[in-house]
């Protein structure tokens, strides 16, 4: 789920930059608070394609098994580098999304 949210933030950031440079605005979804049912429904509709993509790409049983076998063969240094890169990806995704919203709004 976390990776799906990161992918969504990256996708939304790209759309925000395109809107800024192309001088148009797409309609916004009425997601307001966590207390409104309609906000939850829109959030589920928006995140579902990203969740399915991540599941089909990494978590189907045969793909997950191959991925686990590949990781079991990697050295500790390579795994540490991978964890650091993943952490950097997460940080840059979250911080970058807020920076893009701050600088590329119209």
Number of C-alpha atoms within 10 A of each C-alpha: 13 9 12 18 15 19 19 18 17 17 13 15 20 14 13 22 16 14 16 15 10 9 9 11 13 8 6 6 11 10 14 11 10 9 8 10 12 15 16 15 11 14 14 12 11 13 15 13 13 19 19 14 13 15 16 13 11 15 14 11 11 9 14 15 13 12 13 10 11 10 13 11 9 10 10 11 9 11 14 11 12 12 12 12 12 12 12 11 13 16 13 15 19 14 10 16 19 14 13 15 14 10 11 15 11 12
